């Protein structure tokens, strides 16, 4: 006998109000960490698999070493982090994403209600690691959102079976027409380096370094 479906939660979800900045800020931390908000609508985000997190951590560690060298030479200040909220718009509809890895300009003081979290305009590079449940979101939706927000560099990392290890990294650059163009596609077993670039700063990363800890 087929078990009857309780539709009450689905009906309630259909009538959820538009998510505002004030509503988001009132959420308990354990709830707010599980969502993103897109054009005022809440999107559930489950925690990533260990392989996904390991790849993100390794990539962030190597980007951090490269960024420190850049800042020493040019007397700049950047941060590299994982899973930090990025404000795309507060109005007319609240919109934020939480990239897997991001490089952004240092924020030394609280800036209103978003405090020291980055705005999209602070970001230099955002990276998404594609999982089984995020293929369309990472390759289509976020590509359009990050481009519209003016983020100069967007990287898309794909994993074998969407569960690791990484098998390709595509680096996209924001062109003058406001759309991303692909500037490099590194593929495992074809290319020695997973990342080999000089712009916006110099960094080389092998697949073995990206795999460390998997």
C-alpha positions as a printed Julia matrix, in Angstrom:
214×3 Matrix{Float64}:
  0.0    0.0     0.0
  1.37   3.4    -0.99
  1.9    5.74    1.94
 -0.19   8.9     1.75
  1.75  12.09    1.18
  1.36  14.9     3.68
  1.1   18.0     1.46
  0.86  20.5     4.32
  4.53  21.5     4.26
  4.45  21.92    0.49
  1.35  24.1     0.68
  2.99  26.21    3.37
  6.12  26.62    1.23
  4.02  27.92   -1.65
  2.85  30.82    0.51
  6.18  31.8     2.03
  6.69  35.58    2.06
  9.45  37.23    0.11
 12.7   37.08    2.06
 14.02  40.47    3.12
 17.35  41.47    4.59
 15.73  42.03    8.0
 14.14  38.58    7.96
 17.46  36.96    7.08
 19.29  38.79    9.87
 16.7   37.59   12.38
 17.29  33.92   11.54
 19.28  31.74   13.98
 22.8   31.12   12.68
 22.2   27.39   12.21
 19.32  28.22    9.84
 20.97  31.08    7.95
 24.0   28.88    7.19
 21.75  26.46    5.27
 20.3   28.92    2.78
 21.05  31.42    0.05
 18.59  34.08   -1.07
 17.99  34.77   -4.77
 15.83  37.73   -5.77
 14.02  37.55   -2.45
 13.4   33.81   -2.48
 15.05  31.36   -0.11
 17.16  28.58   -1.63
 18.14  25.62    0.52
 21.85  24.73    0.48
 22.91  21.47    2.04
 26.43  21.09    3.4
 28.94  19.84    0.84
 30.46  16.36    0.72
 33.95  15.94    2.27
 35.63  15.69   -1.17
 34.02  18.97   -2.2
 35.22  20.66    0.98
 38.74  19.26    0.64
 39.11  20.56   -2.92
 37.83  23.97   -1.84
 40.24  24.12    1.11
 43.25  23.14   -1.01
 42.37  25.68   -3.68
 41.86  28.41   -1.07
 45.2   27.62    0.62
 47.16  27.97   -2.61
 45.3   31.1    -3.66
 46.08  32.58   -0.24
 49.81  32.02   -0.7
 49.65  33.69   -4.11
 47.59  36.61   -2.81
 50.0   37.23    0.06
 52.83  37.5    -2.45
 50.77  39.91   -4.57
 49.96  42.09   -1.58
 53.6   42.21   -0.48
 54.68  43.38   -3.92
 51.89  45.85   -4.55
 51.12  46.84   -0.95
 47.54  45.75   -1.37
 45.24  43.81    0.91
 43.1   40.83   -0.05
 41.44  37.95    1.74
 40.77  34.37    0.64
 37.92  32.5     2.28
 35.49  29.65    1.81
 31.7   29.73    2.21
 31.35  33.43    2.99
 28.14  35.27    2.12
 28.5   37.75   -0.75
 25.87  40.5    -1.0
 24.69  40.93   -4.57
 21.75  43.23   -3.82
 19.9   44.45   -0.73
 17.15  46.15   -2.75
 14.78  46.08   -4.54
 15.04  42.36   -3.71
 17.49  40.87   -1.27
 20.03  38.62   -3.02
 23.15  36.9    -1.74
 25.23  33.87   -2.65
 27.84  31.87   -0.75
 30.68  30.87   -3.13
 32.79  27.84   -2.32
 35.97  29.94   -2.52
 36.41  33.67   -2.96
 39.18  36.23   -3.2
 38.13  39.73   -2.16
 39.51  43.07   -1.04
 40.11  43.53    2.68
 37.25  45.03    4.66
 38.69  46.76    7.69
 35.52  48.15    9.31
 31.88  47.21    9.65
 29.78  48.58    6.79
 26.29  48.81    8.16
 24.19  45.71    8.54
 26.35  43.52    6.28
 29.22  44.21    8.66
 32.54  42.87    7.28
 31.16  40.42    4.78
 31.99  41.27    1.16
 29.78  42.93   -1.41
 29.99  41.59   -4.96
 31.96  44.73   -5.83
 34.69  43.67   -3.37
 35.25  40.3    -5.06
 38.08  39.57   -7.45
 37.54  35.82   -7.94
 34.64  33.57   -7.0
 34.82  29.79   -7.36
 32.05  27.2    -7.42
 32.72  23.47   -7.18
 29.99  21.61   -9.03
 28.13  18.94   -7.07
 25.46  16.56   -8.27
 22.67  18.86   -7.1
 24.24  22.13   -8.28
 25.11  21.54  -11.95
 22.56  23.96  -13.41
 22.94  26.46  -10.58
 26.75  26.66  -10.85
 27.12  26.51  -14.63
 24.17  28.68  -15.66
 22.43  30.59  -12.86
 25.44  31.76  -10.85
 27.39  32.47  -14.02
 24.72  34.99  -14.99
 24.36  36.39  -11.46
 28.08  36.9   -10.86
 28.49  38.48  -14.29
 25.57  40.81  -13.64
 27.14  41.77  -10.32
 30.4   42.7   -12.08
 32.69  40.1   -10.49
 35.76  39.97  -12.79
 36.7   36.29  -12.51
 34.53  33.2   -12.11
 35.96  29.67  -11.89
 33.95  26.47  -12.28
 35.49  23.3   -10.84
 34.07  19.94  -11.93
 34.6   16.68  -10.05
 34.63  13.09  -11.24
 31.07  11.84  -10.84
 30.33  15.2    -9.18
 32.02  13.79   -6.06
 35.78  14.25   -6.51
 38.58  14.33   -7.4
 38.55  17.47   -9.55
 38.75  16.73  -13.26
 38.58  20.23  -14.76
 38.79  23.91  -13.88
 37.34  26.49  -16.25
 38.39  30.09  -15.69
 36.01  32.76  -16.94
 36.71  36.48  -17.34
 34.15  39.27  -17.45
 34.25  40.87  -20.9
 33.34  44.45  -21.75
 29.85  43.39  -22.85
 29.1   42.21  -19.31
 29.22  38.47  -20.05
 31.81  35.9   -19.07
 34.14  34.44  -21.65
 36.22  31.31  -21.1
 39.93  32.11  -20.93
 41.21  28.68  -19.9
 40.02  25.12  -19.39
 42.44  22.85  -17.53
 41.67  19.14  -17.8
 43.15  16.34  -15.69
 45.43  13.91  -17.59
 45.74  16.44  -20.4
 47.2   19.41  -18.52
 49.91  19.15  -15.86
 48.59  22.15  -13.92
 45.06  22.54  -12.63
 45.72  26.29  -12.47
 48.5   28.13  -14.3
 47.9   31.86  -14.58
 49.48  35.28  -14.26
 46.32  37.43  -14.22
 44.99  38.76  -11.87
 48.03  37.33  -10.01
 50.49  34.52  -10.55
 49.67  31.05   -9.27
 50.47  27.47  -10.31
 48.64  24.51   -8.82
 48.97  20.86   -9.83
 46.21  18.26   -9.68
 48.14  16.41   -6.99
 48.16  19.54   -4.81
 44.42  19.92   -5.37
 43.92  16.25   -4.35
 45.8   16.48   -1.06
 43.72  14.97    1.73
 41.12  13.32   -0.49
